[in-house]
Amino acid sequence: MADTTDKYRGSKHYHLVYCALINAARRWTVVTYKDIAEVMGLPTTGSYMGAETGRMLGVISEDEFNHERPLLSAVAVSSVTNAPGEGFFGWAKDLGRLKDESKEGKRRFWEEEKAAVYEVWGK
């Protein structure tokens, strides 16, 4: 992926966010973007927070895809909507996972992907 995402891969913050996502998945729950921003030491609101947490989650999504696992970032949601943002669906599309880009298709994809994450990590 883009060079801007490579600064995250393998970093301390990558591993901390990865652990937060796995912990949520093991509990069959979700983690908010605000929580992820706190783990990364970022402001908890604003466009910079959104962009940086999105990049981190994208890198993690790509790595999970490359390891033939469901997108772990499916358990990361907005505290306002309790659903993933458009970045999640963008990464899923780029990785060839999201086929139906309608509102219903995105929702269905997210629910199925989240269920698959819980199956893999919730055991």
N, CA, C and O atoms as CSV, one atom per row, in Angstrom:
chain,resi,resn,atom,element,x,y,z
A,1,MET,N,N,0.829,-1.186,0.000
A,1,MET,CA,C,0.000,0.000,0.000
A,1,MET,C,C,0.873,1.249,0.000
A,1,MET,O,O,2.084,1.161,-0.204
A,2,ALA,N,N,0.281,2.380,0.221
A,2,ALA,CA,C,0.973,3.661,0.157
A,2,ALA,C,C,2.023,3.794,1.247
A,2,ALA,O,O,1.905,3.201,2.319
A,3,ASP,N,N,3.066,4.593,0.952
A,3,ASP,CA,C,4.141,4.804,1.913
A,3,ASP,C,C,3.656,5.370,3.239
A,3,ASP,O,O,4.250,5.088,4.280
A,4,THR,N,N,2.585,6.165,3.221
A,4,THR,CA,C,2.098,6.766,4.462
A,4,THR,C,C,1.625,5.711,5.452
A,4,THR,O,O,1.632,5.960,6.658
A,5,THR,N,N,1.219,4.551,4.980
A,5,THR,CA,C,0.775,3.502,5.889
A,5,THR,C,C,1.942,2.690,6.421
A,5,THR,O,O,1.827,2.074,7.480
A,6,ASP,N,N,3.053,2.676,5.716
A,6,ASP,CA,C,4.185,1.856,6.123
A,6,ASP,C,C,4.790,2.306,7.444
A,6,ASP,O,O,5.449,1.515,8.119
A,7,LYS,N,N,4.577,3.563,7.825
A,7,LYS,CA,C,5.131,4.018,9.105
A,7,LYS,C,C,4.468,3.306,10.275
A,7,LYS,O,O,5.021,3.281,11.374
A,8,TYR,N,N,3.304,2.734,10.059
A,8,TYR,CA,C,2.600,2.044,11.132
A,8,TYR,C,C,2.957,0.571,11.247
A,8,TYR,O,O,3.012,0.030,12.351
A,9,ARG,N,N,3.196,-0.072,10.131
A,9,ARG,CA,C,3.408,-1.515,10.138
A,9,ARG,C,C,4.594,-1.876,11.037
A,9,ARG,O,O,5.713,-1.403,10.836
A,10,GLY,N,N,4.323,-2.718,12.024
A,10,GLY,CA,C,5.364,-3.178,12.928
A,10,GLY,C,C,5.689,-2.229,14.078
A,10,GLY,O,O,6.531,-2.543,14.918
A,11,SER,N,N,5.035,-1.079,14.123
A,11,SER,CA,C,5.324,-0.109,15.178
A,11,SER,C,C,4.682,-0.528,16.501
A,11,SER,O,O,3.832,-1.418,16.543
A,12,LYS,N,N,5.101,0.123,17.563
A,12,LYS,CA,C,4.501,-0.116,18.878
A,12,LYS,C,C,2.994,0.133,18.820
A,12,LYS,O,O,2.204,-0.656,19.339
A,13,HIS,N,N,2.605,1.245,18.179
A,13,HIS,CA,C,1.178,1.563,18.104
A,13,HIS,C,C,0.401,0.528,17.286
A,13,HIS,O,O,-0.752,0.228,17.594
A,14,TYR,N,N,1.029,-0.008,16.257
A,14,TYR,CA,C,0.391,-1.069,15.468
A,14,TYR,C,C,0.026,-2.231,16.385
A,14,TYR,O,O,-1.103,-2.721,16.360
A,15,HIS,N,N,0.977,-2.662,17.185
A,15,HIS,CA,C,0.746,-3.811,18.058
A,15,HIS,C,C,-0.282,-3.497,19.148
A,15,HIS,O,O,-1.083,-4.358,19.512
A,16,LEU,N,N,-0.261,-2.282,19.661
A,16,LEU,CA,C,-1.247,-1.898,20.677
A,16,LEU,C,C,-2.659,-1.867,20.099
A,16,LEU,O,O,-3.601,-2.344,20.732
A,17,VAL,N,N,-2.807,-1.308,18.901
A,17,VAL,CA,C,-4.121,-1.273,18.257
A,17,VAL,C,C,-4.564,-2.689,17.898
A,17,VAL,O,O,-5.725,-3.046,18.098
A,18,TYR,N,N,-3.652,-3.489,17.375
A,18,TYR,CA,C,-3.947,-4.870,17.032
A,18,TYR,C,C,-4.467,-5.621,18.256
A,18,TYR,O,O,-5.449,-6.359,18.172
A,19,CYS,N,N,-3.798,-5.426,19.392
A,19,CYS,CA,C,-4.237,-6.070,20.636
A,19,CYS,C,C,-5.618,-5.577,21.065
A,19,CYS,O,O,-6.445,-6.369,21.518
A,20,ALA,N,N,-5.873,-4.280,20.926
A,20,ALA,CA,C,-7.189,-3.734,21.288
A,20,ALA,C,C,-8.280,-4.365,20.422
A,20,ALA,O,O,-9.361,-4.687,20.916
A,21,LEU,N,N,-7.995,-4.539,19.142
A,21,LEU,CA,C,-8.966,-5.158,18.234
A,21,LEU,C,C,-9.193,-6.624,18.595
A,21,LEU,O,O,-10.332,-7.091,18.616
A,22,ILE,N,N,-8.124,-7.342,18.877
A,22,ILE,CA,C,-8.252,-8.753,19.254
A,22,ILE,C,C,-9.015,-8.883,20.573
A,22,ILE,O,O,-9.872,-9.756,20.711
A,23,ASN,N,N,-8.708,-8.025,21.533
A,23,ASN,CA,C,-9.425,-8.078,22.809
A,23,ASN,C,C,-10.917,-7.844,22.617
A,23,ASN,O,O,-11.732,-8.520,23.245
A,24,ALA,N,N,-11.287,-6.902,21.762
A,24,ALA,CA,C,-12.705,-6.675,21.471
A,24,ALA,C,C,-13.308,-7.909,20.813
A,24,ALA,O,O,-14.404,-8.339,21.176
A,25,ALA,N,N,-12.601,-8.472,19.856
A,25,ALA,CA,C,-13.106,-9.652,19.150
A,25,ALA,C,C,-13.256,-10.841,20.101
A,25,ALA,O,O,-14.225,-11.594,20.001
A,26,ARG,N,N,-12.326,-11.008,21.000
A,26,ARG,CA,C,-12.404,-12.120,21.958
A,26,ARG,C,C,-13.616,-11.982,22.875
A,26,ARG,O,O,-14.163,-12.980,23.346
A,27,ARG,N,N,-14.028,-10.756,23.123
A,27,ARG,CA,C,-15.198,-10.494,23.970
A,27,ARG,C,C,-16.489,-10.373,23.137
A,27,ARG,O,O,-17.562,-10.116,23.684
A,28,TRP,N,N,-16.377,-10.555,21.840
A,28,TRP,CA,C,-17.512,-10.431,20.921
A,28,TRP,C,C,-18.158,-9.056,21.061
A,28,TRP,O,O,-19.380,-8.933,21.147
A,29,THR,N,N,-17.313,-8.027,21.082
A,29,THR,CA,C,-17.786,-6.658,21.193
A,29,THR,C,C,-17.058,-5.810,20.160
A,29,THR,O,O,-16.451,-6.344,19.232
A,30,VAL,N,N,-17.115,-4.491,20.319
A,30,VAL,CA,C,-16.443,-3.575,19.396
A,30,VAL,C,C,-15.561,-2.607,20.177
A,30,VAL,O,O,-15.657,-2.509,21.400
A,31,VAL,N,N,-14.713,-1.902,19.460
A,31,VAL,CA,C,-13.869,-0.850,20.010
A,31,VAL,C,C,-14.125,0.399,19.162
A,31,VAL,O,O,-14.318,0.295,17.951
A,32,THR,N,N,-14.128,1.566,19.785
A,32,THR,CA,C,-14.422,2.788,19.030
A,32,THR,C,C,-13.162,3.392,18.431
A,32,THR,O,O,-12.045,3.122,18.873
A,33,TYR,N,N,-13.372,4.209,17.420
A,33,TYR,CA,C,-12.250,4.929,16.823
A,33,TYR,C,C,-11.593,5.833,17.862
A,33,TYR,O,O,-10.378,6.031,17.837
A,34,LYS,N,N,-12.385,6.375,18.766
A,34,LYS,CA,C,-11.842,7.207,19.841
A,34,LYS,C,C,-10.892,6.385,20.711
A,34,LYS,O,O,-9.817,6.859,21.078
A,35,ASP,N,N,-11.284,5.161,21.039
A,35,ASP,CA,C,-10.417,4.279,21.823
A,35,ASP,C,C,-9.117,3.997,21.086
A,35,ASP,O,O,-8.043,3.979,21.688
A,36,ILE,N,N,-9.219,3.779,19.795
A,36,ILE,CA,C,-8.029,3.510,18.987
A,36,ILE,C,C,-7.117,4.735,18.961
A,36,ILE,O,O,-5.897,4.615,19.072
A,37,ALA,N,N,-7.719,5.907,18.813
A,37,ALA,CA,C,-6.936,7.145,18.830
A,37,ALA,C,C,-6.188,7.294,20.152
A,37,ALA,O,O,-5.024,7.694,20.167
A,38,GLU,N,N,-6.851,6.972,21.260
A,38,GLU,CA,C,-6.194,7.055,22.567
A,38,GLU,C,C,-5.005,6.105,22.638
A,38,GLU,O,O,-3.944,6.479,23.139
A,39,VAL,N,N,-5.169,4.890,22.146
A,39,VAL,CA,C,-4.076,3.914,22.124
A,39,VAL,C,C,-2.896,4.445,21.302
A,39,VAL,O,O,-1.736,4.203,21.634
A,40,MET,N,N,-3.214,5.173,20.224
A,40,MET,CA,C,-2.180,5.703,19.330
A,40,MET,C,C,-1.591,7.019,19.831
A,40,MET,O,O,-0.640,7.536,19.243
A,41,GLY,N,N,-2.147,7.560,20.908
A,41,GLY,CA,C,-1.670,8.838,21.416
A,41,GLY,C,C,-2.102,10.021,20.570
A,41,GLY,O,O,-1.411,11.039,20.522
A,42,LEU,N,N,-3.243,9.894,19.899
A,42,LEU,CA,C,-3.762,10.935,19.014
A,42,LEU,C,C,-4.873,11.714,19.707
A,42,LEU,O,O,-5.415,11.264,20.716
A,43,PRO,N,N,-5.214,12.888,19.164
A,43,PRO,CA,C,-6.427,13.564,19.635
A,43,PRO,C,C,-7.612,12.626,19.402
A,43,PRO,O,O,-7.580,11.799,18.491
A,44,THR,N,N,-8.642,12.752,20.212
A,44,THR,CA,C,-9.768,11.819,20.114
A,44,THR,C,C,-10.909,12.327,19.236
A,44,THR,O,O,-11.956,11.687,19.143
A,45,THR,N,N,-10.708,13.469,18.598
A,45,THR,CA,C,-11.685,13.991,17.651
A,45,THR,C,C,-10.941,14.663,16.509
A,45,THR,O,O,-9.740,14.918,16.597
A,46,GLY,N,N,-11.667,14.946,15.442
A,46,GLY,CA,C,-11.115,15.718,14.340
A,46,GLY,C,C,-10.682,14.894,13.151
A,46,GLY,O,O,-10.600,13.667,13.206
A,47,SER,N,N,-10.408,15.608,12.070
A,47,SER,CA,C,-10.067,14.945,10.816
A,47,SER,C,C,-8.701,14.263,10.868
A,47,SER,O,O,-8.510,13.218,10.246
A,48,TYR,N,N,-7.750,14.842,11.602
A,48,TYR,CA,C,-6.426,14.198,11.722
A,48,TYR,C,C,-6.574,12.848,12.421
A,48,TYR,O,O,-5.995,11.851,11.988
A,49,MET,N,N,-7.346,12.820,13.497
A,49,MET,CA,C,-7.586,11.563,14.196
A,49,MET,C,C,-8.215,10.552,13.257
A,49,MET,O,O,-7.787,9.398,13.204
A,50,GLY,N,N,-9.229,10.978,12.517
A,50,GLY,CA,C,-9.907,10.078,11.598
A,50,GLY,C,C,-8.987,9.525,10.525
A,50,GLY,O,O,-9.025,8.337,10.206
A,51,ALA,N,N,-8.158,10.404,9.973
A,51,ALA,CA,C,-7.239,9.973,8.911
A,51,ALA,C,C,-6.205,8.982,9.438
A,51,ALA,O,O,-5.939,7.960,8.807
A,52,GLU,N,N,-5.631,9.287,10.586
A,52,GLU,CA,C,-4.560,8.429,11.116
A,52,GLU,C,C,-5.090,7.090,11.632
A,52,GLU,O,O,-4.469,6.053,11.401
A,53,THR,N,N,-6.224,7.101,12.324
A,53,THR,CA,C,-6.774,5.820,12.764
A,53,THR,C,C,-7.210,5.004,11.546
A,53,THR,O,O,-7.082,3.780,11.538
A,54,GLY,N,N,-7.719,5.677,10.530
A,54,GLY,CA,C,-8.088,4.983,9.302
A,54,GLY,C,C,-6.895,4.327,8.625
A,54,GLY,O,O,-6.989,3.199,8.140
A,55,ARG,N,N,-5.782,5.033,8.594
A,55,ARG,CA,C,-4.567,4.446,7.995
A,55,ARG,C,C,-4.107,3.227,8.786
A,55,ARG,O,O,-3.755,2.197,8.211
A,56,MET,N,N,-4.115,3.356,10.113
A,56,MET,CA,C,-3.704,2.225,10.948
A,56,MET,C,C,-4.609,1.026,10.725
A,56,MET,O,O,-4.131,-0.093,10.537
A,57,LEU,N,N,-5.914,1.257,10.744
A,57,LEU,CA,C,-6.856,0.158,10.547
A,57,LEU,C,C,-6.733,-0.434,9.146
A,57,LEU,O,O,-6.936,-1.633,8.957
A,58,GLY,N,N,-6.404,0.396,8.177
A,58,GLY,CA,C,-6.189,-0.100,6.820
A,58,GLY,C,C,-4.995,-1.021,6.727
A,58,GLY,O,O,-5.055,-2.051,6.055
A,59,VAL,N,N,-3.916,-0.665,7.390
A,59,VAL,CA,C,-2.716,-1.508,7.402
A,59,VAL,C,C,-3.043,-2.847,8.061
A,59,VAL,O,O,-2.658,-3.905,7.564
A,60,ILE,N,N,-3.749,-2.787,9.173
A,60,ILE,CA,C,-4.122,-4.023,9.866
A,60,ILE,C,C,-5.050,-4.857,8.985
A,60,ILE,O,O,-4.909,-6.078,8.925
A,61,SER,N,N,-5.986,-4.219,8.309
A,61,SER,CA,C,-6.881,-4.944,7.392
A,61,SER,C,C,-6.086,-5.642,6.301
A,61,SER,O,O,-6.317,-6.813,5.998
A,62,GLU,N,N,-5.157,-4.919,5.722
A,62,GLU,CA,C,-4.328,-5.495,4.659
A,62,GLU,C,C,-3.532,-6.693,5.179
A,62,GLU,O,O,-3.452,-7.721,4.506
A,63,ASP,N,N,-2.952,-6.569,6.355
A,63,ASP,CA,C,-2.167,-7.670,6.918
A,63,ASP,C,C,-3.044,-8.881,7.213
A,63,ASP,O,O,-2.647,-10.015,6.947
A,64,GLU,N,N,-4.241,-8.645,7.762
A,64,GLU,CA,C,-5.155,-9.757,8.029
A,64,GLU,C,C,-5.580,-10.434,6.722
A,64,GLU,O,O,-5.638,-11.662,6.645
A,65,PHE,N,N,-5.870,-9.644,5.712
A,65,PHE,CA,C,-6.225,-10.180,4.400
A,65,PHE,C,C,-5.088,-11.053,3.866
A,65,PHE,O,O,-5.325,-12.149,3.359
A,66,ASN,N,N,-3.854,-10.561,3.984
A,66,ASN,CA,C,-2.695,-11.308,3.496
A,66,ASN,C,C,-2.467,-12.606,4.266
A,66,ASN,O,O,-1.814,-13.519,3.760
A,67,HIS,N,N,-2.994,-12.694,5.477
A,67,HIS,CA,C,-2.900,-13.916,6.273
A,67,HIS,C,C,-4.183,-14.756,6.162
A,67,HIS,O,O,-4.398,-15.692,6.932
A,68,GLU,N,N,-5.028,-14.396,5.183
A,68,GLU,CA,C,-6.255,-15.129,4.880
A,68,GLU,C,C,-7.208,-15.197,6.068
A,68,GLU,O,O,-7.872,-16.206,6.303
A,69,ARG,N,N,-7.255,-14.081,6.817
A,69,ARG,CA,C,-8.207,-13.965,7.920
A,69,ARG,C,C,-9.185,-12.844,7.600
A,69,ARG,O,O,-8.905,-11.995,6.754
A,70,PRO,N,N,-10.341,-12.838,8.279
A,70,PRO,CA,C,-11.294,-11.736,8.068
A,70,PRO,C,C,-10.694,-10.423,8.543
A,70,PRO,O,O,-9.747,-10.413,9.329
A,71,LEU,N,N,-11.242,-9.326,8.068
A,71,LEU,CA,C,-10.711,-7.998,8.385
A,71,LEU,C,C,-11.003,-7.657,9.845
A,71,LEU,O,O,-12.138,-7.347,10.210
A,72,LEU,N,N,-9.972,-7.719,10.662
A,72,LEU,CA,C,-10.086,-7.471,12.097
A,72,LEU,C,C,-10.657,-6.093,12.395
A,72,LEU,O,O,-11.279,-5.884,13.437
A,73,SER,N,N,-10.448,-5.165,11.490
A,73,SER,CA,C,-10.957,-3.806,11.687
A,73,SER,C,C,-12.482,-3.741,11.648
A,73,SER,O,O,-13.054,-2.679,11.894
A,74,ALA,N,N,-13.148,-4.849,11.345
A,74,ALA,CA,C,-14.615,-4.877,11.368
A,74,ALA,C,C,-15.154,-4.624,12.769
A,74,ALA,O,O,-16.323,-4.271,12.923
A,75,VAL,N,N,-14.321,-4.798,13.793
A,75,VAL,CA,C,-14.781,-4.559,15.167
A,75,VAL,C,C,-14.508,-3.128,15.614
A,75,VAL,O,O,-14.768,-2.789,16.769
A,76,ALA,N,N,-13.992,-2.283,14.727
A,76,ALA,CA,C,-13.756,-0.865,15.034
A,76,ALA,C,C,-14.910,-0.041,14.486
A,76,ALA,O,O,-15.252,-0.140,13.308
A,77,VAL,N,N,-15.512,0.777,15.354
A,77,VAL,CA,C,-16.713,1.526,14.958
A,77,VAL,C,C,-16.673,2.963,15.464
A,77,VAL,O,O,-15.901,3.316,16.355
A,78,SER,N,N,-17.517,3.757,14.872
A,78,SER,CA,C,-17.748,5.120,15.335
A,78,SER,C,C,-18.591,5.064,16.602
A,78,SER,O,O,-19.525,4.267,16.693
A,79,SER,N,N,-18.269,5.901,17.576
A,79,SER,CA,C,-19.079,5.941,18.795
A,79,SER,C,C,-20.436,6.601,18.533
A,79,SER,O,O,-21.361,6.461,19.333
A,80,VAL,N,N,-20.548,7.308,17.429
A,80,VAL,CA,C,-21.812,7.981,17.081
A,80,VAL,C,C,-22.768,7.011,16.389
A,80,VAL,O,O,-23.938,6.922,16.760
A,81,THR,N,N,-22.275,6.284,15.387
A,81,THR,CA,C,-23.138,5.407,14.590
A,81,THR,C,C,-23.096,3.948,15.020
A,81,THR,O,O,-23.956,3.158,14.629
A,82,ASN,N,N,-22.094,3.586,15.829
A,82,ASN,CA,C,-21.859,2.195,16.226
A,82,ASN,C,C,-21.686,1.292,14.999
A,82,ASN,O,O,-22.074,0.124,15.010
A,83,ALA,N,N,-21.098,1.860,13.949
A,83,ALA,CA,C,-20.825,1.145,12.705
A,83,ALA,C,C,-19.488,1.664,12.166
A,83,ALA,O,O,-19.029,2.734,12.565
A,84,PRO,N,N,-18.873,0.912,11.269
A,84,PRO,CA,C,-17.612,1.389,10.695
A,84,PRO,C,C,-17.839,2.564,9.754
A,84,PRO,O,O,-18.933,2.757,9.223
A,85,GLY,N,N,-16.796,3.333,9.562
A,85,GLY,CA,C,-16.846,4.444,8.623
A,85,GLY,C,C,-16.587,3.987,7.203
A,85,GLY,O,O,-16.341,2.808,6.947
A,86,GLU,N,N,-16.645,4.927,6.295
A,86,GLU,CA,C,-16.442,4.616,4.879
A,86,GLU,C,C,-15.046,4.072,4.595
A,86,GLU,O,O,-14.860,3.329,3.631
A,87,GLY,N,N,-14.072,4.428,5.409
A,87,GLY,CA,C,-12.719,3.910,5.212
A,87,GLY,C,C,-12.665,2.396,5.257
A,87,GLY,O,O,-11.938,1.776,4.482
A,88,PHE,N,N,-13.428,1.794,6.157
A,88,PHE,CA,C,-13.481,0.338,6.260
A,88,PHE,C,C,-13.932,-0.274,4.941
A,88,PHE,O,O,-13.355,-1.248,4.459
A,89,PHE,N,N,-14.967,0.313,4.374
A,89,PHE,CA,C,-15.501,-0.228,3.124
A,89,PHE,C,C,-14.563,0.050,1.956
A,89,PHE,O,O,-14.481,-0.750,1.024
A,90,GLY,N,N,-13.858,1.171,1.998
A,90,GLY,CA,C,-12.866,1.475,0.975
A,90,GLY,C,C,-11.738,0.458,0.961
A,90,GLY,O,O,-11.338,-0.028,-0.097
A,91,TRP,N,N,-11.226,0.138,2.153
A,91,TRP,CA,C,-10.169,-0.879,2.234
A,91,TRP,C,C,-10.699,-2.234,1.779
A,91,TRP,O,O,-10.016,-2.957,1.053
A,92,ALA,N,N,-11.915,-2.580,2.204
A,92,ALA,CA,C,-12.494,-3.864,1.813
A,92,ALA,C,C,-12.642,-3.950,0.294
A,92,ALA,O,O,-12.389,-4.995,-0.306
A,93,LYS,N,N,-13.054,-2.844,-0.317
A,93,LYS,CA,C,-13.180,-2.811,-1.780
A,93,LYS,C,C,-11.808,-2.941,-2.433
A,93,LYS,O,O,-11.636,-3.722,-3.368
A,94,ASP,N,N,-10.832,-2.181,-1.943
A,94,ASP,CA,C,-9.476,-2.241,-2.505
A,94,ASP,C,C,-8.884,-3.644,-2.405
A,94,ASP,O,O,-8.119,-4.062,-3.274
A,95,LEU,N,N,-9.234,-4.359,-1.358
A,95,LEU,CA,C,-8.718,-5.717,-1.161
A,95,LEU,C,C,-9.542,-6.759,-1.916
A,95,LEU,O,O,-9.233,-7.950,-1.871
A,96,GLY,N,N,-10.591,-6.311,-2.608
A,96,GLY,CA,C,-11.418,-7.225,-3.382
A,96,GLY,C,C,-12.438,-7.991,-2.566
A,96,GLY,O,O,-13.010,-8.968,-3.050
A,97,ARG,N,N,-12.673,-7.566,-1.344
A,97,ARG,CA,C,-13.604,-8.268,-0.458
A,97,ARG,C,C,-15.026,-7.751,-0.586
A,97,ARG,O,O,-15.973,-8.532,-0.493
A,98,LEU,N,N,-15.196,-6.457,-0.797
A,98,LEU,CA,C,-16.530,-5.861,-0.874
A,98,LEU,C,C,-16.978,-5.829,-2.330
A,98,LEU,O,O,-16.348,-5.182,-3.167
A,99,LYS,N,N,-18.050,-6.519,-2.622
A,99,LYS,CA,C,-18.557,-6.588,-3.994
A,99,LYS,C,C,-19.781,-5.706,-4.201
A,99,LYS,O,O,-19.930,-5.078,-5.249
A,100,ASP,N,N,-20.657,-5.661,-3.202
A,100,ASP,CA,C,-21.905,-4.901,-3.300
A,100,ASP,C,C,-21.744,-3.604,-2.517
A,100,ASP,O,O,-21.694,-3.619,-1.287
A,101,GLU,N,N,-21.661,-2.478,-3.230
A,101,GLU,CA,C,-21.419,-1.192,-2.581
A,101,GLU,C,C,-22.687,-0.423,-2.231
A,101,GLU,O,O,-22.623,0.748,-1.856
A,102,SER,N,N,-23.835,-1.079,-2.352
A,102,SER,CA,C,-25.073,-0.435,-1.917
A,102,SER,C,C,-25.061,-0.322,-0.396
A,102,SER,O,O,-24.272,-0.986,0.276
A,103,LYS,N,N,-25.925,0.509,0.134
A,103,LYS,CA,C,-26.009,0.676,1.587
A,103,LYS,C,C,-26.283,-0.665,2.265
A,103,LYS,O,O,-25.650,-1.002,3.265
A,104,GLU,N,N,-27.222,-1.421,1.720
A,104,GLU,CA,C,-27.558,-2.731,2.276
A,104,GLU,C,C,-26.406,-3.710,2.121
A,104,GLU,O,O,-26.135,-4.505,3.022
A,105,GLY,N,N,-25.727,-3.653,0.978
A,105,GLY,CA,C,-24.585,-4.534,0.732
A,105,GLY,C,C,-23.444,-4.272,1.694
A,105,GLY,O,O,-22.810,-5.204,2.188
A,106,LYS,N,N,-23.186,-3.003,1.959
A,106,LYS,CA,C,-22.131,-2.650,2.919
A,106,LYS,C,C,-22.485,-3.145,4.314
A,106,LYS,O,O,-21.650,-3.718,5.015
A,107,ARG,N,N,-23.720,-2.919,4.703
A,107,ARG,CA,C,-24.155,-3.355,6.043
A,107,ARG,C,C,-24.052,-4.867,6.181
A,107,ARG,O,O,-23.573,-5.380,7.193
A,108,ARG,N,N,-24.504,-5.569,5.159
A,108,ARG,CA,C,-24.441,-7.035,5.176
A,108,ARG,C,C,-22.981,-7.508,5.227
A,108,ARG,O,O,-22.642,-8.408,5.996
A,109,PHE,N,N,-22.119,-6.892,4.399
A,109,PHE,CA,C,-20.708,-7.259,4.402
A,109,PHE,C,C,-20.108,-7.059,5.787
A,109,PHE,O,O,-19.414,-7.936,6.300
A,110,TRP,N,N,-20.377,-5.895,6.397
A,110,TRP,CA,C,-19.823,-5.611,7.711
A,110,TRP,C,C,-20.296,-6.636,8.748
A,110,TRP,O,O,-19.486,-7.149,9.521
A,111,GLU,N,N,-21.578,-6.931,8.771
A,111,GLU,CA,C,-22.108,-7.890,9.745
A,111,GLU,C,C,-21.478,-9.274,9.551
A,111,GLU,O,O,-21.135,-9.945,10.525
A,112,GLU,N,N,-21.329,-9.693,8.302
A,112,GLU,CA,C,-20.720,-10.994,8.017
A,112,GLU,C,C,-19.240,-11.006,8.374
A,112,GLU,O,O,-18.734,-11.989,8.915
A,113,GLU,N,N,-18.555,-9.927,8.073
A,113,GLU,CA,C,-17.123,-9.842,8.372
A,113,GLU,C,C,-16.898,-9.809,9.885
A,113,GLU,O,O,-15.982,-10.453,10.398
A,114,LYS,N,N,-17.732,-9.060,10.585
A,114,LYS,CA,C,-17.633,-8.986,12.047
A,114,LYS,C,C,-17.885,-10.366,12.658
A,114,LYS,O,O,-17.169,-10.772,13.573
A,115,ALA,N,N,-18.879,-11.080,12.173
A,115,ALA,CA,C,-19.165,-12.420,12.662
A,115,ALA,C,C,-17.988,-13.362,12.409
A,115,ALA,O,O,-17.669,-14.207,13.245
A,116,ALA,N,N,-17.346,-13.210,11.248
A,116,ALA,CA,C,-16.176,-14.047,10.932
A,116,ALA,C,C,-15.011,-13.720,11.854
A,116,ALA,O,O,-14.286,-14.618,12.283
A,117,VAL,N,N,-14.827,-12.431,12.163
A,117,VAL,CA,C,-13.776,-12.020,13.105
A,117,VAL,C,C,-14.036,-12.638,14.467
A,117,VAL,O,O,-13.110,-13.147,15.098
A,118,TYR,N,N,-15.273,-12.602,14.929
A,118,TYR,CA,C,-15.612,-13.187,16.219
A,118,TYR,C,C,-15.355,-14.695,16.221
A,118,TYR,O,O,-14.901,-15.249,17.223
A,119,GLU,N,N,-15.641,-15.344,15.116
A,119,GLU,CA,C,-15.394,-16.791,15.017
A,119,GLU,C,C,-13.903,-17.099,15.117
A,119,GLU,O,O,-13.507,-18.046,15.797
A,120,VAL,N,N,-13.084,-16.308,14.446
A,120,VAL,CA,C,-11.632,-16.560,14.444
A,120,VAL,C,C,-11.002,-16.228,15.785
A,120,VAL,O,O,-10.232,-17.020,16.328
A,121,TRP,N,N,-11.328,-15.058,16.319
A,121,TRP,CA,C,-10.632,-14.552,17.510
A,121,TRP,C,C,-11.401,-14.779,18.799
A,121,TRP,O,O,-10.818,-14.672,19.878
A,122,GLY,N,N,-12.682,-15.087,18.727
A,122,GLY,CA,C,-13.489,-15.196,19.929
A,122,GLY,C,C,-13.453,-16.563,20.602
A,122,GLY,O,O,-14.138,-16.791,21.599
A,123,LYS,N,N,-12.673,-17.441,20.069
A,123,LYS,CA,C,-12.614,-18.800,20.623
A,123,LYS,C,C,-11.756,-18.862,21.857
A,123,LYS,O,O,-11.599,-19.930,22.448
